Amino acid sequence: MTRQVQGTAVAWRPAIADLLISYAASGRLGFTEVVAENLSVDRLPPALTSLGVPVVVHGVELGLGGAAEPSAERLAHLAGLAEALGSPVVSEHIAFVRAAETPSDLHGDVLEAGHLLPPPRTRESLDVLCENVRVAQSALPVPLAVENIAALFTWPEDTYTEPDFLTELVERTGVGIVLDVANLYASATARGTDPAAELRRFPLDAVAYVHVAGGVEREGLYLDTHAHPMPPPVLSLLETLVDAYAGRDLPGIMLERDSDISPETVAPEFETLARAAGRAASRS
């Protein structure tokens, strides 16, 4: 897959607008990413539109892993933002988020999880996901990339490993991947598998860009909080990723933070990220 964005980045958050403006002005910000559900096409922040770097539209509520076809209204919103912002790619998650689009006699109102939940990694689930990805691709004006989520459990009926599941998804649809290193670490820790070994088996040629974020470990479980510094195991996995791209272009790598957001918390993390990404440049 042709790299859609490159360089180091930080996700757009209003609280750090001035910091991102300074990074963009100095040439240190390769791109940024906006959460689609937080924006209106008619009221885009001037500080965002004047950054002068690519802006990726990132959705969280589409539910591509659910049984229902993706909402035409939600897809239209993603498409409208992508066109308004000149986005090179739109991204979403490999997850389901609701039980139905319409109320039912059994459950009443639509059941919204309020969380990104992992679809079963089965043949039937993959068929549904592939069809939903194709529907989304046909509705968007730019390529689609989908993100691995932080899953704290697996389904008993799973028959694929996550790398194999993603690889077949890419082969069948041509979709790109947003490789979230922190999510991969959280999922592997919960499953008791080796995150570095799993990372090397991901479809790395299909990665459009990379996410990384902080978290904490509690009672042997890693929680991807997006509100803490990146811990050493996640940084180590990020360095494994950088090493895996030796001899080829490194995708853009972006820091996410969703709570305790300020220049004082984000700037040190960005410097850490820049040093890790710099390993690639130092070898070339």
N, C-alpha and C positions, 0 to 999 in steps of 0.2 A: 504493500500500500504506500502511495506517495505520502510523505509526511505532511500533515495538514498545518501543524504549528511546530515551532522549535524554540529553543532557548529556555530560560528559567522564568517562572511566572508565579503570580499570586492571584487567587480568586478575588473578584471584585466584591468588596463590601463597603458600604458608604462610610463606615467609621474609619477606614484607612484610605480614603480617596486621595488625600494629599500625599501620602506615602507612595501610592502607586503612580501618581503624577510625577513625583520626583524620580522614581525608578524608570519610568518611560522616558523622561527628558534626558536621563543620563545613558540611555541605551541598554539598561540592565533588564528591562521587562520585555520578554519575548512575546507575550500574549497575556490575556486574562480570560476569565470565564464568569458568566452571570447565571444565576438561578432564574430560570424562565418564569416560574410562578411568582417571583418577587417583582416583576417588571411589567409595565404596560407599553405597548408599541407607541402610544400617543404621549407618553410622559417619560421619555428616556432621560436619565441624568446627563446634563451637559458635561460634567466632569468625566463621565464614562465615554461619551461619544467623541470627546476631544483628545483622548489618550494617544491616539495615533498608533495603536498596536491592534493585531487581530483580536476579536472578541468572540469567544465560543459561547453558544447558547446551550445551557445544560438544564435538562428537565428532570423532575423527581416524581411526577404524578402520572406518567403515562401508563405504567403497568404492563410493559411488553411481555412479561412472563405470565400474565393472567390469561384466563380462558376466553375473555371477551376481546373482540377486535378493538384496537386502539381508538380512542375518541377522536372523531373528526374535528371537533371543536378544539381539543387540546393540540392536535397536530397543526391546525391552522394558526394557533397562537405561536407555536414553535417556529413555523415557517415565516410568519410575519415578523417575528423578532430577528430571525436570521437574515431576512432581506433588509430590514431597517438598519441592522448593525453591520451588514456586510460580512457575516460570519463565514469562515471557511468550512465549518463542520458543526453539526448539531449532535449533542450527546444525551444519552439517557441510561437507565440502569437495566440490568438483567434481573428483574424482580417482579413480583406481583404486589399490589397495594390495596386491592379491594375485592370483595366477593362478587359484586354485580354492579352493573350500571343503573339498574332500575330496582325499585322496591319489589319484594316478593311476599307472597302470603306466609311463607315460612319464617322469613327473617325480618320482615318489615322494611325499614330504611336500608339503604345501601350500607354495607359493612366496610368501613374504611379502616385499614390496619393502623394508619399513622406511622408506619414504619416500612422499610424496604425488606420484603420477605423473599427467601430464595425459592424459585420454582424447583420441583423435583428434577433431578438430572436423569430423566428417562427418555426413551425414544418418543413416546407420545408427547411429553412436555416439550421436547426439542422441536417436534413438528409444529406445535402451536407457536412456539417462540419464533421459528423461522418465518411462518406466515405473518405473524404480527410485525416482525422486522420488515418484511417486504411491503406491507401496507404502509408503514411509516416511511420507508424509503421513497415510495411513490408519491407521497404527499409533501416531501421536503425539497427545497430548492438546492440543497447542498448535501454532501455525504453524511451518513449517520454513523456514529460510533457508540458502542454500548459498553457499560462499565460492570466489572465484577464487584459484587457487594460484599460487605462484611457479614457473613452468615455464622451465627453462633450455634447452629445445629445442622444436621443433615437428615434427609428423609430416609426411612427404612428401605424404600423401593429404589433408591438411587442405583443406577447401573453404569454411569459414566463418572470418571474423575472430572474435576473442574477443567483442567487443561484440555482433555479430550472433548468435553462438551463445547468449550469455546472454539476449539479447532474445527469441529464439524459445523458449528454455526457459521463461522467465517467461510468455510468451503462452500456451503450451500447458499449463502446470501451475499457474500462479498462485503459484509458489514465490517466497519473498523472496530477496534477495541480501545477503550480507555482502561489502561492497566492501573488499578489503584493498589499501590504497594502496601499501604497500611491495611486495606481491606483484605488483601491476600494473606498478610501476616495474621490478622485476627481470625480469619477462617481456618487457616492451617493450624493455628494454635488450638482452636476449639476442636478440630478433628483429630489432633494428635499427629499431624503429618509434617513433613519437612518443607517449610515455605520456599527455601532456596531451590530445592529440587523441583517443586511445582512451578515456580517462576520460569525455570529454564525450559519447561515443556509447554508454556503458553505460546500461542501463535504470535510470536514477537514481530514478525514481518507485517502483521496487520494492525499494530499499535499506532493509533493516531496521536495520542499523547498520554502522559502519565500523571496520576494524582499521588500525592503523599500528604499525610496528616499526622497529628499527634494523638496519643491516647495514654491509658494507664492500665496496669495489671492489677486485678483484684481477685484474690483467692484462686490463683492459677488460671484465670480467664483474662484475656486481653480485650479491653473495651476501646473501640475506635471512637473516641469522643469528639475529635476535631476541636478540642478545647485545651489541649495540653501540648507541651513540647514533644517533638519526635523522640521516642526512646531509642536507646542503642540498638535493639534488635531490628527496629524498622529502618534505621539508618544503615545498618549492615545489609539489609535486604535491598535498599536503594542502591548501595554500592555494588551488590551482586547484579542488579539490573544494568547499571552502567557498564560493568565488565562484560555482560552478555552481548552488548552492542559493539564490542571492540571490532574495528574494521568496517563499520557501517554507521550510517547516520543515527544519532541518538534522538529519540523523540523529545518534544518539549516536555518539561517536568514542572508541575504546578503544585504549589502549597495551598491547601485548604484549611480554613479556620472558621468555625461557625459560632463560637462563644468565646468570651473574654478576648474580644477583638480590639486591638489598639496598636499604634505604631510600636509601642514598647514590647508587646508580646510577639508581633509578627516579624519585625525587622531582624531579631536574632535568628529566628527560624529560617528566614530567607537567606541569610548569610550561610547558615549550615547547609541549606539546600544547594546554594551556589558552589560551595566547596566540593560537595559530593558530585555534582554535575561536572565540575572542573576536572575531575579525574579523567574524563574522556578526552578533553582538550589537551591535557598534559601528555597523553600517550600518542597523540597524532602528530 
